[in-house]
Amino acid sequence: MRPDVTVVRLGHRQQRDKRITSHLGLTARAMGANNFVLCGDEDQGVLDTLSDVTDNFGGDFSSEHHAKPMGFLRHFTKQGGRIVHLTMYGEPHDTVTSTIPTDGPIAVVVGGAKVPGEIYKLADYNIAIGHQPHSEVAALALFMSELMGGVAGPEQFPGARLEIQSHPSGKVVIDRDEDSESS
């Protein structure tokens, strides 16, 4: 059974981070997370994008905005959740990820603008995907793959209206509303 994972995006700046934050949410969903929490500037466009993708491609994935990330995370821990903070200053992912208990909810915190120092203390795990500057999206994808035992399969996305089918040299999309294939 896959763990219950919420990805928390800290410090979103609407004018600067719209694309990267959307990609974090899409990656969270595709890798099997259940929820995405946007902290920072409220950005309904990002939340709508994630909702539209879920409506079209299926699954049970929700997204929401929280104005107070520390309050959200403190409440999460009081409810028995574990916090994993992805940071280049943490412990090596390849030795720590396999030790994270997956029998309860997990919040994976991904920073944007300056991350408050309190996050490092509040987190149960500060994990580094290498100790060099890199993309938050790449860090999230690698961590989620390790935590979840690989990429989420089709069974994770029931109710899909659109389904991508593998093809060696083209694009095949099944639209269940039209019961047809498009290329």
Buried (B, 14 or more C-beta within 10 A) or exposed (E): EBBBBBBBBBBBBBEEBBEBBBBBBBBBBBBBBBBBBBBBBEBEEBBEBBBEBBEEBBBEBBBEBBEEBBEBBBEBBEEEBBBBBBBBEBBEBEEBBEEBEBEEBBBBBBBBEEBBEEBEEBBBBBBBBEEEEEEBBEBBBBBBBBBBEEEBEEEBBEEBEBBEEEEEEEEEEBEEEEEEEEE
